[in-house]
Amino acid sequence: MREAIDKLRAASRVAVVTGAGISAESGIPTFRGEGGLWRNHRAEDLATPEAFARDPKLVWEWYDWRRGVCAKAEPNDGHRVIAEMERHYGDFLLLTQNVD
């Protein structure tokens, strides 16, 4: 850990790569992890144009539920550290696959 801290202190450019796991601590379920959303639902049933054509009510209800979960969530320490890094480094890049 000390080595990582030293390298970050000396860095002029930083890139952070993150995914859904960072928001799990805030209560937002991941898609593929333990208890993930795709463990209870098939992606094909909710996240495709075909799913929407087949059952738009189900798709809208699922996305509305997910928006509600995200709207109630608060940033966690991981989010705060990334935000602070963005303020600190003049050359900062955040790469994420998050949809929340």
SVG drawing of the C-alpha trace seen along z (x, -y; Angstrom):
<svg xmlns="http://www.w3.org/2000/svg" viewBox="-47 -21 54 37">
<polyline fill="none" stroke="black" stroke-width="0.4" points="0.0,0.0 2.8,-2.4 4.3,-1.9 1.0,-2.7 0.6,-5.9 4.1,-7.0 3.5,-6.5 0.2,-8.4 1.9,-11.3 4.5,-11.5 2.1,-11.1 1.1,-14.0 -1.4,-11.9 -3.8,-9.3 -6.4,-7.0 -8.9,-5.1 -10.7,-2.0 -13.8,-1.0 -17.0,1.0 -20.2,1.8 -18.5,3.1 -17.7,-0.4 -21.4,-1.2 -22.4,2.0 -21.3,0.5 -23.9,-2.3 -26.6,0.4 -26.8,0.5 -26.9,4.2 -24.3,5.3 -25.4,7.2 -23.2,10.3 -21.9,10.6 -23.3,12.5 -26.9,11.5 -26.5,9.6 -29.5,8.6 -28.7,11.1 -28.9,13.9 -32.6,13.2 -33.4,12.0 -32.1,12.9 -30.7,9.8 -32.5,10.9 -35.8,10.5 -35.2,6.9 -32.3,5.2 -32.9,5.7 -35.2,4.1 -36.8,7.5 -37.7,7.6 -39.2,4.2 -41.3,5.2 -42.4,8.3 -43.3,6.8 -42.8,3.0 -44.6,2.8 -42.2,5.3 -39.1,3.5 -40.4,0.1 -41.2,1.4 -37.7,2.9 -35.9,-0.2 -38.1,-2.4 -37.3,-0.2 -33.5,-0.4 -33.8,-4.3 -35.4,-4.4 -32.6,-2.3 -30.0,-4.6 -31.8,-7.8 -31.7,-6.8 -28.1,-5.8 -25.4,-8.0 -21.7,-8.1 -19.4,-5.8 -15.8,-6.3 -14.6,-4.9 -16.7,-7.5 -15.3,-10.2 -11.7,-9.2 -12.2,-9.2 -13.8,-12.6 -10.9,-14.0 -8.4,-12.5 -10.2,-14.2 -9.9,-17.6 -6.2,-16.9 -4.7,-15.7 -4.7,-18.1 -4.6,-15.1 -7.2,-12.7 -9.2,-10.0 -12.0,-7.9 -12.9,-4.8 -16.1,-3.1 -18.7,-0.7 -21.2,-1.8 -24.7,-2.7 -25.7,-4.0"/>
</svg>
